Amino acid sequence: MHLVVIGLNHKTAKVEMREKLSIDDTQLPKALAEVRSLSRISECVILSTCNRTEIYACARTRSDDALIIDWLGSFCSVSAEELRPHLYSWAGHKAAEHLFRVAGGIDSMVIGEYQILGQVKAAHAAASRAGCTGVVLNYLFQQAAAVGKRIRSETTIARGAFSIGSVAVQFAVSIFNKLRDRTVLVIGAGKVAELTITHLKCAGAGKVLVANRTKENAEALAAQCGGQAVSFEDLESALNKADIVIASTGSSQPIVTRRMVTDAISARRGRPMLMIDIAVPRDIEPSVGNLDGVFVYNIDDLQSVVDKNMVNRKAEVESAEAIIAQEVRRFIDRFRTLDAVPVITALREKFEGIRQAELEKLQNKLRNLSDEQRDAIDAATRSIVNKICHHPMIQIKDYAASESPPITLEQICELFGICPDILERSGDATDCSEYNKESAYKGGR
């Protein structure tokens, strides 16, 4: 069994590449089904957010990673040559460690942000509903959720936690000093927009406009800060009034075009506009940044504010890393035993098959037995099989959990003549101690 995560994030790819690899909720069922249908892939989960796209999978061998990479490039219409320099690949316990860091908020652009834990849970739930998870990824993602909660409860990494929305507001404050006399237009009404509104209110923003395709959602969000809802039909007139625009929709295409902003600048008689695009894919056409009087910043441009946050949270990151190290060791112990499950099952099935065959022979010879006698013989032979299997099963689990077992699972299979498919997987990710001495691709750390 080969556990792997393959993907890219804000550390290995700029927003221009991340938006190409973004897989939204409408695409996710199709993407999951396609990965699961790849030959030799038994389980998969896809995690796609504004700062990462990652595929967690269980495959037969490490060479099967190429199947996933080829699929990702094809699905997102990106060539392998363009894609590979940005990818990282972690296998075995390194894949678990990576997911634990993601769920704990320490692999995020904004250290300690809490939205990612919900996104990890949602990714697992979507894959589970699609029938794409099994014993390995269910255990991995359940433990990741527990690790994320533990980090937030045992450290102060999430105390006063930043979010992308809060960073965008801080950035606006750093440029305008005060927002009291400024009109801010927030485009979008999702979780990120909601957090942005909260921080705008705390920053004392003068007038807040909220635009969303669903007017009711815009009205509900605007009510939280005493702002004003704007329909998408009136977005262009709202741009005319906005000193600051913060965009965070889930659209796959730009919402704000160059033509719209050109008209807005003309109507504003040259008064400058600050536009912060924290969406991936981007909501604002990149060419808008070439217009005079318009200052456009995307999610990657907020790094200076993020770096200050990182310095303040360094000690908490170290505490979180210690928790993750403990949880990875727990995962290793459990993960090593997973390959023992099919061996134990096959062993029991073989002995049970022998028992059933012998019972059938006996019943053909002793046709005069009563139902009570037949039940007694069935119970006695079942007990014999259970007692014979008991010690070997315990030893198989112990061998699987050991770093240096005296006998391998493959040898056990040969000894009992079971699990021929296990022999084909020799040398895979079950030995976590030898995994990932180096990554196959560019590291994501």
NORCOR-V14480 format. One record per pair of residues at least 6 apart in sequence whose ideal C-beta (glycine too) atoms are under 8 Angstrom apart, sorted by sequence separation. I is the first residue (numbers start at 1). J is the second residue. D is the distance in Angstrom with one decimal. If there is no record, write none. Layout:
BEGIN
i | j | d
I | J | D
I | J | D
END
This chain:
BEGIN
i | j | d
35 | 41 | 6.1
47 | 53 | 7.4
48 | 54 | 7.6
59 | 65 | 7.2
72 | 78 | 7.8
73 | 79 | 6.3
101 | 107 | 4.2
102 | 108 | 7.5
105 | 111 | 6.6
106 | 112 | 7.6
127 | 133 | 5.0
151 | 157 | 6.3
152 | 158 | 4.6
173 | 179 | 6.4
176 | 182 | 5.9
187 | 193 | 7.7
212 | 218 | 3.9
221 | 227 | 7.7
222 | 228 | 5.7
239 | 245 | 7.0
249 | 255 | 5.9
277 | 283 | 5.4
288 | 294 | 5.9
289 | 295 | 7.8
363 | 369 | 7.2
399 | 405 | 4.0
413 | 419 | 4.2
429 | 435 | 6.0
36 | 43 | 7.6
46 | 53 | 7.6
47 | 54 | 4.6
73 | 80 | 5.2
90 | 97 | 7.4
105 | 112 | 5.0
151 | 158 | 8.0
172 | 179 | 6.6
186 | 193 | 5.5
201 | 208 | 7.8
211 | 218 | 6.1
222 | 229 | 4.4
277 | 284 | 4.4
289 | 296 | 3.8
310 | 317 | 7.8
398 | 405 | 7.9
399 | 406 | 7.2
413 | 420 | 7.1
10 | 18 | 7.1
13 | 21 | 7.6
23 | 31 | 5.2
36 | 44 | 5.4
46 | 54 | 7.3
47 | 55 | 8.0
59 | 67 | 7.5
90 | 98 | 4.8
105 | 113 | 5.5
108 | 116 | 5.5
133 | 141 | 7.6
200 | 208 | 5.7
210 | 218 | 4.7
221 | 229 | 7.7
230 | 238 | 4.6
247 | 255 | 6.4
265 | 273 | 6.9
288 | 296 | 5.4
369 | 377 | 7.5
399 | 407 | 6.0
407 | 415 | 8.0
8 | 17 | 6.9
9 | 18 | 7.7
35 | 44 | 4.4
46 | 55 | 5.5
47 | 56 | 7.1
59 | 68 | 7.6
73 | 82 | 7.9
98 | 107 | 7.2
105 | 114 | 6.4
124 | 133 | 6.9
210 | 219 | 7.9
212 | 221 | 7.4
247 | 256 | 6.5
264 | 273 | 7.0
275 | 284 | 5.7
399 | 408 | 7.5
400 | 409 | 6.3
413 | 422 | 5.0
414 | 423 | 7.2
8 | 18 | 6.8
45 | 55 | 7.5
46 | 56 | 7.8
70 | 80 | 6.9
73 | 83 | 4.9
127 | 137 | 7.1
128 | 138 | 7.1
186 | 196 | 5.8
219 | 229 | 4.1
286 | 296 | 7.8
399 | 409 | 7.1
409 | 419 | 7.8
413 | 423 | 6.0
35 | 46 | 7.0
44 | 55 | 6.3
45 | 56 | 4.4
57 | 68 | 6.0
69 | 80 | 6.9
72 | 83 | 6.9
105 | 116 | 5.7
186 | 197 | 6.2
197 | 208 | 6.8
210 | 221 | 5.0
218 | 229 | 4.0
245 | 256 | 7.2
363 | 374 | 7.0
32 | 44 | 6.4
44 | 56 | 6.7
45 | 57 | 7.8
105 | 117 | 6.9
172 | 184 | 7.5
210 | 222 | 4.2
218 | 230 | 6.5
261 | 273 | 7.3
284 | 296 | 6.1
410 | 422 | 6.1
8 | 21 | 6.3
32 | 45 | 8.0
44 | 57 | 4.5
55 | 68 | 5.6
103 | 116 | 6.9
104 | 117 | 8.0
124 | 137 | 7.4
197 | 210 | 7.1
209 | 222 | 7.6
218 | 231 | 7.4
275 | 288 | 6.8
396 | 409 | 7.3
399 | 412 | 7.4
409 | 422 | 5.9
410 | 423 | 5.2
32 | 46 | 6.0
43 | 57 | 6.5
44 | 58 | 7.5
69 | 83 | 7.1
102 | 116 | 6.3
103 | 117 | 5.5
124 | 138 | 7.8
186 | 200 | 7.3
208 | 222 | 6.9
215 | 229 | 6.3
261 | 275 | 7.6
284 | 298 | 8.0
31 | 46 | 5.7
43 | 58 | 4.1
69 | 84 | 7.0
362 | 377 | 7.1
41 | 57 | 5.5
42 | 58 | 4.8
184 | 200 | 5.8
215 | 231 | 5.2
282 | 298 | 6.2
396 | 412 | 6.2
410 | 426 | 5.3
41 | 58 | 7.2
42 | 59 | 7.2
55 | 72 | 6.6
103 | 120 | 4.8
124 | 141 | 3.8
193 | 210 | 7.4
208 | 225 | 5.2
210 | 227 | 5.5
212 | 229 | 7.8
239 | 256 | 7.2
28 | 46 | 6.4
41 | 59 | 5.3
42 | 60 | 7.9
69 | 87 | 6.8
102 | 120 | 6.4
123 | 141 | 7.8
124 | 142 | 7.8
208 | 226 | 7.6
209 | 227 | 6.3
210 | 228 | 7.2
211 | 229 | 7.8
359 | 377 | 7.0
408 | 426 | 7.9
40 | 59 | 5.5
53 | 72 | 7.8
193 | 212 | 7.8
208 | 227 | 3.5
209 | 228 | 5.4
210 | 229 | 5.5
211 | 230 | 4.2
213 | 232 | 5.3
256 | 275 | 7.5
275 | 294 | 6.4
277 | 296 | 6.7
280 | 299 | 6.4
359 | 378 | 6.7
28 | 48 | 7.4
35 | 55 | 6.3
40 | 60 | 4.2
121 | 141 | 7.6
205 | 225 | 7.5
207 | 227 | 7.2
208 | 228 | 7.3
209 | 229 | 7.9
210 | 230 | 6.5
211 | 231 | 7.3
212 | 232 | 7.3
235 | 255 | 7.5
273 | 293 | 6.7
275 | 295 | 6.9
276 | 296 | 8.0
277 | 297 | 7.1
278 | 298 | 7.6
279 | 299 | 7.7
40 | 61 | 7.5
99 | 120 | 7.3
120 | 141 | 6.9
124 | 145 | 7.7
179 | 200 | 7.1
184 | 205 | 5.0
189 | 210 | 6.6
207 | 228 | 7.4
209 | 230 | 5.1
211 | 232 | 6.2
235 | 256 | 7.8
239 | 260 | 6.0
272 | 293 | 4.8
273 | 294 | 5.1
274 | 295 | 5.2
275 | 296 | 4.6
276 | 297 | 5.1
277 | 298 | 4.8
278 | 299 | 4.9
409 | 430 | 7.6
35 | 57 | 6.7
184 | 206 | 7.9
186 | 208 | 6.5
239 | 261 | 6.7
242 | 264 | 7.6
271 | 293 | 7.4
272 | 294 | 7.1
273 | 295 | 7.1
275 | 297 | 7.2
276 | 298 | 8.0
277 | 299 | 7.0
359 | 381 | 6.3
23 | 46 | 6.1
41 | 64 | 6.8
182 | 205 | 6.6
183 | 206 | 6.6
184 | 207 | 7.1
185 | 208 | 8.0
186 | 209 | 7.0
188 | 211 | 7.8
189 | 212 | 3.9
201 | 224 | 7.4
211 | 234 | 7.8
240 | 263 | 7.8
261 | 284 | 7.9
270 | 293 | 5.7
272 | 295 | 6.7
274 | 297 | 7.7
358 | 381 | 7.4
24 | 48 | 7.3
40 | 64 | 4.9
65 | 89 | 6.0
120 | 144 | 6.0
121 | 145 | 5.6
179 | 203 | 5.2
180 | 204 | 5.2
182 | 206 | 5.5
183 | 207 | 4.5
184 | 208 | 5.1
185 | 209 | 4.5
186 | 210 | 5.1
187 | 211 | 4.9
188 | 212 | 6.3
197 | 221 | 5.8
201 | 225 | 4.3
211 | 235 | 5.3
236 | 260 | 5.4
239 | 263 | 7.9
240 | 264 | 5.0
278 | 302 | 7.6
23 | 48 | 4.2
120 | 145 | 6.7
179 | 204 | 5.8
180 | 205 | 7.5
181 | 206 | 5.4
182 | 207 | 7.7
183 | 208 | 7.8
184 | 209 | 7.0
185 | 210 | 7.9
186 | 211 | 7.2
187 | 212 | 7.5
189 | 214 | 7.0
197 | 222 | 8.0
200 | 225 | 6.4
235 | 260 | 7.5
239 | 264 | 4.0
268 | 293 | 8.0
22 | 48 | 5.8
38 | 64 | 7.9
41 | 67 | 6.8
178 | 204 | 7.0
179 | 205 | 4.3
180 | 206 | 5.0
183 | 209 | 6.7
185 | 211 | 6.5
198 | 224 | 7.4
265 | 291 | 6.4
276 | 302 | 7.7
355 | 381 | 5.1
21 | 48 | 7.6
40 | 67 | 7.0
41 | 68 | 7.3
165 | 192 | 5.3
169 | 196 | 6.4
179 | 206 | 6.4
194 | 221 | 6.1
197 | 224 | 5.8
198 | 225 | 7.7
211 | 238 | 5.9
236 | 263 | 6.6
240 | 267 | 4.2
254 | 281 | 7.9
256 | 283 | 6.1
258 | 285 | 5.2
261 | 288 | 4.9
265 | 292 | 7.5
355 | 382 | 7.0
22 | 50 | 7.8
39 | 67 | 7.2
117 | 145 | 7.0
120 | 148 | 6.9
164 | 192 | 6.0
165 | 193 | 7.2
168 | 196 | 6.1
189 | 217 | 3.9
193 | 221 | 6.4
197 | 225 | 5.1
236 | 264 | 7.1
240 | 268 | 6.2
243 | 271 | 7.4
245 | 273 | 6.5
247 | 275 | 7.3
251 | 279 | 7.3
253 | 281 | 7.5
254 | 282 | 6.3
255 | 283 | 4.5
256 | 284 | 4.5
257 | 285 | 5.3
265 | 293 | 5.3
403 | 431 | 7.8
38 | 67 | 4.9
62 | 91 | 6.5
163 | 192 | 7.2
165 | 194 | 7.9
166 | 195 | 6.6
170 | 199 | 7.8
189 | 218 | 5.5
209 | 238 | 5.2
243 | 272 | 7.8
244 | 273 | 7.5
245 | 274 | 7.2
247 | 276 | 7.3
250 | 279 | 7.4
252 | 281 | 5.8
254 | 283 | 6.0
255 | 284 | 7.3
256 | 285 | 6.7
258 | 287 | 4.9
262 | 291 | 6.4
265 | 294 | 6.5
355 | 384 | 7.8
23 | 53 | 6.2
38 | 68 | 7.2
165 | 195 | 3.8
166 | 196 | 7.6
169 | 199 | 4.1
173 | 203 | 5.7
194 | 224 | 7.5
197 | 227 | 7.3
243 | 273 | 6.5
244 | 274 | 4.8
245 | 275 | 4.4
246 | 276 | 4.9
247 | 277 | 5.0
248 | 278 | 4.9
249 | 279 | 5.7
251 | 281 | 7.2
254 | 284 | 6.1
258 | 288 | 5.3
261 | 291 | 6.0
355 | 385 | 5.2
400 | 430 | 7.5
403 | 433 | 5.1
22 | 53 | 6.3
117 | 148 | 4.2
164 | 195 | 7.8
165 | 196 | 3.4
169 | 200 | 5.6
172 | 203 | 7.7
189 | 220 | 7.5
242 | 273 | 6.6
243 | 274 | 6.8
244 | 275 | 7.7
245 | 276 | 7.0
247 | 278 | 6.9
248 | 279 | 5.1
254 | 285 | 4.6
257 | 288 | 7.7
18 | 50 | 7.4
21 | 53 | 4.3
117 | 149 | 7.5
163 | 195 | 4.7
165 | 197 | 7.9
189 | 221 | 4.9
209 | 241 | 7.1
244 | 276 | 7.3
246 | 278 | 6.8
247 | 279 | 5.6
251 | 283 | 6.2
256 | 288 | 6.8
18 | 51 | 7.0
35 | 68 | 6.8
38 | 71 | 6.2
165 | 198 | 7.5
166 | 199 | 4.5
209 | 242 | 6.7
258 | 291 | 7.0
261 | 294 | 5.9
352 | 385 | 6.2
18 | 52 | 7.5
165 | 199 | 5.8
169 | 203 | 5.4
239 | 273 | 7.9
249 | 283 | 5.4
351 | 385 | 4.9
18 | 53 | 7.0
117 | 152 | 7.7
186 | 221 | 7.7
248 | 283 | 7.2
35 | 71 | 6.1
163 | 199 | 7.9
213 | 249 | 8.0
247 | 283 | 3.7
34 | 71 | 6.4
212 | 249 | 7.7
247 | 284 | 5.7
348 | 385 | 7.8
351 | 388 | 6.5
114 | 152 | 7.0
351 | 389 | 5.8
56 | 95 | 6.9
245 | 284 | 7.7
7 | 47 | 7.6
10 | 51 | 4.3
34 | 75 | 6.7
99 | 140 | 6.5
103 | 144 | 4.2
348 | 389 | 5.6
9 | 51 | 5.6
10 | 52 | 7.0
99 | 141 | 7.4
102 | 144 | 7.6
103 | 145 | 6.4
347 | 389 | 6.5
9 | 52 | 3.9
56 | 99 | 6.9
100 | 143 | 7.7
104 | 147 | 5.9
105 | 148 | 7.2
8 | 52 | 6.9
9 | 53 | 8.0
31 | 75 | 6.1
96 | 140 | 6.0
100 | 144 | 5.6
103 | 147 | 5.7
104 | 148 | 5.2
114 | 158 | 5.5
7 | 52 | 6.0
8 | 53 | 6.3
9 | 54 | 7.5
95 | 140 | 7.9
99 | 144 | 4.8
103 | 148 | 3.7
106 | 151 | 7.6
112 | 157 | 4.3
185 | 230 | 7.5
347 | 392 | 6.5
348 | 393 | 7.6
7 | 53 | 5.5
8 | 54 | 7.9
105 | 151 | 7.1
111 | 157 | 7.0
112 | 158 | 5.0
347 | 393 | 7.1
7 | 54 | 3.2
96 | 143 | 7.7
100 | 147 | 4.5
104 | 151 | 4.0
105 | 152 | 7.6
112 | 159 | 7.9
114 | 161 | 5.6
6 | 54 | 7.1
7 | 55 | 6.1
54 | 102 | 7.8
96 | 144 | 7.8
100 | 148 | 7.8
104 | 152 | 7.8
113 | 161 | 5.9
115 | 163 | 6.4
187 | 235 | 7.4
5 | 54 | 5.5
6 | 55 | 5.3
112 | 161 | 4.6
113 | 162 | 6.1
114 | 163 | 7.7
344 | 393 | 5.1
347 | 396 | 7.4
5 | 55 | 6.9
52 | 102 | 7.5
112 | 162 | 6.5
113 | 163 | 5.0
196 | 246 | 5.6
5 | 56 | 4.9
6 | 57 | 7.6
21 | 72 | 7.1
106 | 157 | 7.1
110 | 161 | 8.0
111 | 162 | 7.5
113 | 164 | 7.2
4 | 56 | 7.5
5 | 57 | 7.8
23 | 75 | 7.7
105 | 157 | 6.4
110 | 162 | 4.6
196 | 248 | 6.5
344 | 396 | 5.7
3 | 56 | 7.7
4 | 57 | 5.7
23 | 76 | 7.5
104 | 157 | 7.6
105 | 158 | 6.8
110 | 163 | 6.1
185 | 238 | 5.4
193 | 246 | 8.0
343 | 396 | 5.7
344 | 397 | 7.4
3 | 57 | 7.7
4 | 58 | 8.0
110 | 164 | 6.0
185 | 239 | 6.8
3 | 58 | 5.7
4 | 59 | 6.5
21 | 76 | 5.1
47 | 102 | 7.5
109 | 164 | 7.1
193 | 248 | 5.0
2 | 58 | 6.8
20 | 76 | 5.7
105 | 161 | 7.7
110 | 166 | 7.8
185 | 241 | 7.5
192 | 248 | 4.3
193 | 249 | 7.9
340 | 396 | 5.1
1 | 58 | 5.9
2 | 59 | 4.6
20 | 77 | 7.5
21 | 78 | 6.8
51 | 108 | 6.8
110 | 167 | 5.9
185 | 242 | 3.7
340 | 397 | 5.2
343 | 400 | 7.9
2 | 60 | 6.4
4 | 62 | 7.5
20 | 78 | 5.4
51 | 109 | 5.2
183 | 241 | 5.2
184 | 242 | 6.8
187 | 245 | 6.8
190 | 248 | 6.8
1 | 60 | 7.9
2 | 61 | 5.7
6 | 65 | 6.1
183 | 242 | 5.4
184 | 243 | 7.1
185 | 244 | 7.1
187 | 246 | 7.2
188 | 247 | 6.5
190 | 249 | 7.3
340 | 399 | 7.5
2 | 62 | 5.7
183 | 243 | 5.3
184 | 244 | 4.5
185 | 245 | 4.8
186 | 246 | 5.2
187 | 247 | 4.3
188 | 248 | 4.2
190 | 250 | 6.4
337 | 397 | 5.6
340 | 400 | 3.7
4 | 65 | 5.8
17 | 78 | 7.9
182 | 243 | 4.3
183 | 244 | 7.4
184 | 245 | 7.7
185 | 246 | 7.4
186 | 247 | 7.9
187 | 248 | 7.0
188 | 249 | 4.1
339 | 400 | 6.0
2 | 64 | 6.7
6 | 68 | 5.2
21 | 83 | 7.8
182 | 244 | 5.8
184 | 246 | 6.7
186 | 248 | 7.5
187 | 249 | 5.9
188 | 250 | 7.6
338 | 400 | 7.9
6 | 69 | 6.2
337 | 400 | 4.8
4 | 68 | 7.5
336 | 400 | 5.2
337 | 401 | 5.3
17 | 82 | 7.9
179 | 244 | 7.4
336 | 401 | 4.9
6 | 72 | 7.3
336 | 402 | 7.7
343 | 409 | 5.4
350 | 416 | 6.6
49 | 116 | 6.9
176 | 243 | 7.5
346 | 413 | 7.6
350 | 417 | 7.5
176 | 244 | 7.3
187 | 255 | 5.9
333 | 401 | 5.9
350 | 418 | 5.5
17 | 86 | 5.6
187 | 256 | 7.2
340 | 409 | 6.6
343 | 412 | 6.0
347 | 416 | 5.9
49 | 119 | 5.3
339 | 409 | 5.8
343 | 413 | 6.3
346 | 416 | 7.9
347 | 418 | 5.9
47 | 119 | 6.8
172 | 244 | 5.2
346 | 418 | 4.0
13 | 86 | 4.0
47 | 120 | 6.5
346 | 419 | 4.7
12 | 86 | 4.9
172 | 246 | 7.5
12 | 87 | 7.2
48 | 123 | 7.7
343 | 418 | 7.0
12 | 88 | 6.0
47 | 123 | 4.2
58 | 134 | 7.1
115 | 191 | 6.2
343 | 419 | 5.5
46 | 123 | 6.4
115 | 192 | 7.4
169 | 246 | 7.7
342 | 419 | 6.0
8 | 86 | 4.5
45 | 123 | 5.5
58 | 136 | 5.0
168 | 246 | 5.3
8 | 87 | 5.6
9 | 88 | 7.8
45 | 124 | 5.7
58 | 137 | 6.5
342 | 421 | 8.0
343 | 422 | 6.4
7 | 87 | 6.9
8 | 88 | 6.9
46 | 126 | 7.8
115 | 195 | 7.7
342 | 422 | 6.7
6 | 87 | 6.2
7 | 88 | 6.6
46 | 127 | 6.9
56 | 137 | 6.2
165 | 246 | 7.7
6 | 88 | 7.5
45 | 127 | 4.2
196 | 278 | 7.9
6 | 89 | 4.9
44 | 127 | 6.5
165 | 248 | 7.1
339 | 422 | 7.2
5 | 89 | 7.3
56 | 140 | 7.2
164 | 248 | 7.7
4 | 89 | 6.4
5 | 90 | 5.1
56 | 141 | 7.9
4 | 90 | 7.0
5 | 91 | 7.9
192 | 278 | 6.5
339 | 425 | 7.9
4 | 91 | 4.7
45 | 132 | 6.9
3 | 91 | 6.4
44 | 132 | 5.0
45 | 133 | 6.4
2 | 91 | 6.6
3 | 92 | 5.8
43 | 132 | 6.3
44 | 133 | 7.7
2 | 92 | 7.9
5 | 95 | 4.4
43 | 133 | 5.4
4 | 95 | 5.7
43 | 134 | 4.7
188 | 279 | 7.2
339 | 430 | 4.6
3 | 95 | 5.2
42 | 134 | 6.4
45 | 137 | 5.5
338 | 430 | 7.5
3 | 96 | 7.4
5 | 98 | 5.6
43 | 136 | 5.8
44 | 137 | 7.4
5 | 99 | 6.7
32 | 126 | 7.0
36 | 130 | 7.5
43 | 137 | 4.6
336 | 430 | 6.1
32 | 127 | 5.7
36 | 131 | 7.6
188 | 283 | 7.6
335 | 430 | 7.5
336 | 431 | 7.7
36 | 132 | 4.6
45 | 141 | 6.5
187 | 283 | 6.2
336 | 432 | 6.5
29 | 126 | 7.6
33 | 130 | 6.5
35 | 132 | 7.4
335 | 432 | 6.0
9 | 107 | 7.2
28 | 126 | 5.7
32 | 130 | 4.6
176 | 274 | 7.3
10 | 109 | 4.8
33 | 132 | 7.7
175 | 274 | 6.0
32 | 132 | 4.9
332 | 432 | 4.5
29 | 130 | 5.9
332 | 433 | 7.6
172 | 274 | 6.2
172 | 276 | 6.7
171 | 276 | 6.3
168 | 276 | 4.7
168 | 278 | 5.4
165 | 278 | 7.1
50 | 164 | 7.1
164 | 278 | 5.0
175 | 295 | 7.8
171 | 297 | 6.8
171 | 302 | 5.6
174 | 305 | 7.4
3 | 136 | 6.2
168 | 302 | 6.6
171 | 305 | 5.6
1 | 136 | 6.6
164 | 299 | 6.6
167 | 302 | 4.9
170 | 305 | 5.1
3 | 140 | 7.3
164 | 302 | 7.4
167 | 305 | 4.8
167 | 306 | 6.1
50 | 192 | 7.9
167 | 309 | 7.6
162 | 306 | 7.8
162 | 309 | 5.1
157 | 313 | 6.0
157 | 316 | 4.0
156 | 316 | 5.6
157 | 317 | 6.8
155 | 316 | 4.8
157 | 319 | 7.5
157 | 320 | 5.6
155 | 319 | 4.5
154 | 319 | 7.3
155 | 320 | 5.4
155 | 323 | 7.4
151 | 320 | 4.7
154 | 323 | 6.4
151 | 323 | 5.6
150 | 323 | 5.8
151 | 324 | 7.6
147 | 323 | 6.9
147 | 324 | 6.5
150 | 327 | 7.6
147 | 327 | 4.8
146 | 327 | 7.8
143 | 327 | 6.6
143 | 330 | 7.4
143 | 331 | 6.1
109 | 299 | 7.4
140 | 331 | 7.3
109 | 302 | 7.9
109 | 303 | 7.8
111 | 306 | 7.7
139 | 334 | 6.6
110 | 306 | 5.7
139 | 335 | 8.0
109 | 306 | 5.7
112 | 309 | 7.8
111 | 309 | 6.0
110 | 309 | 6.3
111 | 310 | 5.4
136 | 335 | 7.6
139 | 338 | 7.8
112 | 313 | 5.8
111 | 313 | 4.9
136 | 338 | 6.0
135 | 338 | 6.4
112 | 316 | 7.1
111 | 317 | 6.4
135 | 341 | 7.2
106 | 317 | 5.3
106 | 320 | 5.1
105 | 320 | 7.9
106 | 321 | 7.1
104 | 320 | 5.3
106 | 324 | 7.9
104 | 323 | 7.5
101 | 321 | 8.0
104 | 324 | 6.4
101 | 324 | 6.1
100 | 324 | 4.7
25 | 250 | 7.6
24 | 250 | 6.2
97 | 324 | 6.3
100 | 327 | 5.8
24 | 252 | 6.2
50 | 278 | 7.1
100 | 328 | 6.7
50 | 279 | 6.8
51 | 280 | 7.2
22 | 252 | 7.8
50 | 280 | 3.9
49 | 280 | 7.9
97 | 328 | 4.9
96 | 328 | 5.8
93 | 328 | 5.6
96 | 331 | 4.6
96 | 332 | 7.9
93 | 331 | 6.4
93 | 332 | 5.1
96 | 335 | 7.3
93 | 335 | 7.0
92 | 335 | 7.5
51 | 299 | 7.4
50 | 299 | 6.3
22 | 280 | 5.7
22 | 281 | 5.5
19 | 280 | 5.1
18 | 280 | 5.3
19 | 281 | 3.7
19 | 282 | 6.0
15 | 280 | 5.9
15 | 282 | 6.6
15 | 298 | 5.1
15 | 299 | 5.7
15 | 300 | 5.1
14 | 300 | 5.7
10 | 299 | 7.7
10 | 300 | 7.0
3 | 335 | 7.2
1 | 338 | 6.4
92 | 429 | 4.2
107 | 444 | 7.6
1 | 339 | 5.6
91 | 429 | 5.5
107 | 445 | 7.9
92 | 431 | 7.7
93 | 432 | 4.0
92 | 432 | 4.6
94 | 435 | 5.9
93 | 435 | 5.7
94 | 436 | 3.9
92 | 435 | 3.1
93 | 436 | 7.6
91 | 435 | 5.4
92 | 436 | 6.0
91 | 436 | 5.2
94 | 439 | 7.7
90 | 436 | 6.0
98 | 444 | 7.1
90 | 439 | 6.3
91 | 440 | 7.9
89 | 439 | 5.6
88 | 439 | 6.0
89 | 440 | 4.3
89 | 441 | 4.7
88 | 441 | 5.4
87 | 441 | 4.4
88 | 442 | 5.6
90 | 444 | 7.7
87 | 442 | 6.4
88 | 443 | 5.4
86 | 442 | 6.8
88 | 444 | 3.6
84 | 441 | 6.6
85 | 442 | 6.5
60 | 424 | 7.3
61 | 425 | 6.9
60 | 425 | 6.0
61 | 427 | 7.7
62 | 428 | 7.2
61 | 428 | 5.8
62 | 429 | 7.4
60 | 428 | 7.2
65 | 440 | 6.6
62 | 440 | 7.7
2 | 425 | 7.9
1 | 425 | 6.6
4 | 429 | 7.5
2 | 428 | 4.7
3 | 429 | 5.2
1 | 428 | 5.9
2 | 429 | 4.3
1 | 429 | 6.0
1 | 430 | 5.9
12 | 442 | 5.6
12 | 443 | 7.9
12 | 444 | 5.4
11 | 444 | 5.7
11 | 445 | 7.3
6 | 441 | 7.8
9 | 444 | 5.5
8 | 444 | 7.3
7 | 444 | 7.3
END
